[in-house]
Amino acid sequence: MTELALAGIALVLVAVTVLGRVPIHDWWARACEFPRIQIATLALVVALLSPLADPPWSWWVLLAALLVLAVQVSWILPWTPLWPLQVRPAERSQQDRCFTLMVANVLTSNRNSDDLIRQVRNHEPDVLLTVESDQWWGDRLDEAFGDWPCIIRIPLDNLYGMHLYSRLPLEEAEVKYLIQDDIPSIHGWLRLPSSHRIRLHAVHPRPPAPSESKESLWRDAELLLVGREIRDSGHPSVVVGDLNDVAWSRTTRLFCKVSHMLDPRRGRGMFSTFHAGHWFLRWPLDHVFTSEAFTVRQIERLDYFGSDHFPILVTLCYRPSRADENEAPEADTKEHQEARQTVREGKERDQET
């Protein structure tokens, strides 16, 4: 009985690991990319328990568990301090080139605005982005930060509302519906105190989940469309938001390659923001990506405020003279073709989810 139980668990772990690599958009396959830490942990437990089974079962269970563990660790290792930094640390000089971003998925049904507002006031970010913010959240945020010079309000009741508050000038800002007509995103130019302008993209695509979308196609297409725009423009850019995708997923890696964007967490830590209510079921869903012209002063996961996400705080410095210190990922011809095809399918497919 022990042999069958361990063998069954090992088989499931192998199957989930394989499904995470299959290049299809079905939600059940893409969901296998999220819990890599949990899968690796379970594989380690199974490996340690394998001596409880009699040979040859014990050997097969041990081999399968170690294989799963090796594959999963290889995917998540770059988001640990054991990996080299992808974005260089900032110097303490030239403060006028630095700015702080705060991203918070508020959870529409959450009504604990006071704790979030307190954190914003404590950390004093230059830019605050909230997602899932409806009219109620917009009213509370306006009461606290309505005097900020630049505000974009998109209050929605469909879990995809967005509010952006900026102390810095936000120029030529646009609200776009890139792939689906009920999923907004914000795009504009952020002017730093040094007078430099950087391109800001705030996104919150629809996740692949039974209650949201049967496929990841629309999420993937939106991210890759933004990535291609960044690559084609060549402007110094920052992408922020709840991407409804983990840092190590196939799509996010492809997005970084296509756009030449960097992940400040690589070599620093995972800073897992979801699920705030379950310590054993967390992964990094809220992101800040930069082009190679930036350095990082700080990155911090903030406190629980009633949402299923923790806020995240990142301070970046615009340092184009140090761009060659950051090694940007590069997509090959096949990956560019895959990105083009995904964007095309996302635009052509019916809006049904």
N, C-alpha and C positions, 0 to 999 in steps of 0.2 A: 504493500500500500504506500509506503514512504517513497519507494522508487517511482511509482506512477505519479504521485503528487509532484515530486521534484522534477520529473521528466516533463510533466504537463506544463508547469510554470516555465521551465527552460524553453520549451517549444513556443509558448506564447511570447516570451521575450525575444526570441529569434525572429518570429513573425512580425512583431511590432517594429523591430529594428530594420528589417528588410522593407516593410511598407513605408517607413520614413524616407527611404531612398528612391521609391518608385515615382517617376515624373508624371503624375496625374494630379488633377485639381480636386478630386473628390474629398469632401471634408474629413471622412474617416481615415484617409491616408495622410492628409496634411496634419491632422491632429496628432499623429505619431511623432511629429517633429518637436512637439512642445515639451513633454515630460522626460527629456533625456537624463536629467539629474536623477529623477525618481527611478527610471529604468535601470540606470547604472547602479544605483544603490541596491535595488532588488536583485540585480544580477550578482553583485558582490555577496549578498546574503545567501543566495542559492549556491554559489561556489563554496562558501564556508560550510554549508549544510550538506554538500554532496557526499562526504564520507559516511553519512547515515544510510546511504543506499549501498546495496551490494554490487560488486563488479559483475558484469561490465557496465551496469547502469551508472554507477558513480563516476566512471570515466567520461561517459557521454554527457552527463549532466554538467560535470566540471568543465569540459571542453566548450560546451555551448554557452555556459555562463561567462567564462573568461572571454570568449569571442565577443559576446554582447557587450561586456564591460569595456573591452578595448575599443570597440567601434564607438560606443557612446562617449567615452572619455576623450577620444580623438576629436569629437565635434565640440565639446564644451571646454576643453583645456585652454583655448585662446582667451576665454573670458575668466581667467584666474590670474593671480599675481605671478604664476609660474611662467607666463608667456611674455615675450617682449612687448613693450608699449607700441601701439600703432600710431598714437598721436602724442607728440612730445610735450613735456610739461612746460608751462609758461614761466617766464621770468617775472620778477616782482616790479619791473619798471613798465613804463608806457601804459598807465592805467586807462588813458583815453582810447586805447584800442581794444579794451576788454568790456565784456557785457555778460550779464547773468540771465539765464533762461530758467523758468520754472514751468514744468508740465504737470498737470493734474487731471486725471480722469475722475470726475466727482461722483459718478454713479447717480443717475437721474433721480432715483428714489431716495437717495441719501439726503437728509435735511440738516446735517451738522455743518453748516457753513461757517460757524464761529471758529472752529478749530483750523479750518483751511485758511481763513482770513488772518488768524493769528500767526500762522506760519509764514504767510506772505509778508506780513509786516515785520516779522522777526528777521527774515532773510533779505528783504528788500530787493527782489529781482528787478532787472530792467524790463523784462518781458515775462508776462504770465499768460500761459495758454491753458484753458480748461476745455475738456471735451465731455460729452454727454450732458452738457449744461442746458437746461430748459429755461423758460421765462422766469420761474421762481429763482433759480440759481443766478440768472442774469440780474434780477432785481437786487439780490443780496450782494452780489459783486459790485454792482453800480453804487450801492450805498457806501461801500468801503473804498472803492477805487475809481469812482466815476469822475474824479478830477484828474486822472492821468491824461496826458495830452492826446494819445492815440488809442482809440477803442474800436474794435470790430465785433459786432454782436450778431450771432446767428442762433437765436433761441429756437430749438426744435424739440418736439416731444417723441421723436423716433429713436432716441439714444445717440443721435449724431449731431446734436447741437454743439456749437463752438463759440467761445468768447476769447478774444485776444486783447490784452491790455499792455500798452507799451509806454514807458517813460521816455524812450528814444523816438525820434521822428520815424514814422512808417510811411514810406512814399510809394505812390502808384500801387496801392494795395488793391487786390481783387479777390472776390469770392468766386470760386469756380466749382463746377460740378463735372469733374473730369471724365468719369466713366458711368456712374449711375446718377440719375436726376434727383435723388434724395440724400446723397452723400456729399456734403460740401468740403472744400479745402480753402485755405487762405494763402495767398502768394503776394509778396511785395518786397520792397527794398527797405532795409533797416539802416539808418544813418547813425554811425558811431560818433562819439564826441570828437574823434580825430578827423571827422568829415568823410571818412571812407564809407562807402556803401557796400552792403552785403545782401545777397539774395536770401530771403526767408520763405520757407515752405512749411506750412502747418497742415498736417493730414491726419485723418482718422478713418481708414477704409473699413469696409464691412468684413467681419471675420468669417472664416469657414466653420460653421457650427450648425447643428440641426435646427436651432431656433432662429438662425439668421440667414444662412446661405448654404445650400447643398454643395457648393464648390468654392474653392479659393480663387477662382478665375478673376473676379472683379477686384478683389484685394490685390492680387498679383499684378493685374493690368494697371491699376492706379499707381502702385509703387514704381513699377518699371517705366510708366509714362513720365512720372516726375524725374526719375533717374535719367532718362534719355534727354529730357529738356535741360537738365543740369549739365550733362556732358556736352550737348550741342552749343550751349551758351558760353561755357568756359568761365562763368562768373564765380567768384567766391560765394559759396552757398552753405546754408544750414537747413537741415530737415528735422522737424520736431513733431512729436505727437505720439498717440497710441496707435501703433501700426498694426495691432492685432496679429502680430507675428513675432516669433522669438528671434533673438540676435543671430542664432546659429542656423536658421532655417535655410533651405535651398533658395527660396525667393529673396530673402534679405541679403544673402551672400551674392546672388545675381544682381540685385539692385545696387549693391556697393561696387561690384565690378563694372557694371554698365555706366554708373554715374561717377566713378572714381572717388566715391565718398569713403570716409574713414569713421570708425567706431571708437569714440574716446574710452569706452569700457575695456577694450581689448588690452590685456596686460594689467588691468587695474581691478577688475572684479565684475560680477554679474549685475549687481544692483537690481535684483529681481523686484519688480513692482507689483506683480499679480501672482497669487491671490493674497490680498492683505489680511484676510481672515483665516487663512489656513497655512501655517508655517511649513507644512510638509508638502504643499502643492503650490510651489512658486516658480516663476520664470520671468525673464526680462521682456516685458511687452511695451513699455513706454521708452521712447528712444530720442536721442539727439545725435544726428550724423553731421559730419563736417567735411568740407573739401580740404585739400592738403595745405591750404594757406593759414590754418589755425593751429594754435596750441591750447592746452587745457590747464587752467589754474586749479579748478576743483570740480568734483562730481560727487554728489551725495544723494542718497535716498532719504527722504524726509519721513515725518511721523504719520501714523495712522490717524485718519479724521472721519472714519465712518464709511468710506468708500471701499470697494473691493480692490482698489489700486492705491499704492503709496504714491505721493508726489515724488518727482525727481528734480534735482537742482544741478545745473551745470554752468560753470563760468568758462567762457572761451575768450581767447585773445587773437585778434587778426594780425598775423605775422607772416606776410608773404615771403619775406626774406629767409624764412626758415622752412619753406615748403619742401625743399629737397631733403629735409631731415625726416619727413613723413613719406612712407612708401605706400602710394595709393594702389589699390587692386586694379587689375586690368582684365576686361572681358576679351575672350578670343572670338573669332568669327562665328563659331557655332553658338556661343552664348549671346552674341548680339542678335543673331537670327532668332533664337528662342525668345528673346525679349520682344522683338518686333512682332513675332507671331502671337505672343500672349496679349500684347496691347491691341492688336488687330481683332483677335477673337473677343476680347473684353468689350470693345466698342461695337462689334457686330452682333453679339449675342443679345437676345431679348433681355429686358430689364428684370424679368422674374428672378427671384432668388431661390 
